[in-house]
């Protein structure tokens, strides 16, 4: 799928720079998207920035089991030129 996350880096706060398989890249701000019990721990920025790109599902995952669909992340991507 073209929306798969290929690379990601923490920028600051709840913002992450992403590069997707389709070549798009930019910053996604997840500050307002961390709702529900599984995302509660990620309000702490230190916990939030301990994400990784899952090699099987090609999306962001966190230590506590939280993840976000790559299509969701792509739809919120602010493309940088």
Buried (B, 14 or more C-beta within 10 A) or exposed (E): EEBBBBEBEBBEEBBBBBBBBEEBBBBBBBEEBBEEEEBEBBEEEEBBBEBEBBEEEBBBBBEBEBBBEBEBBBEBBEEEE
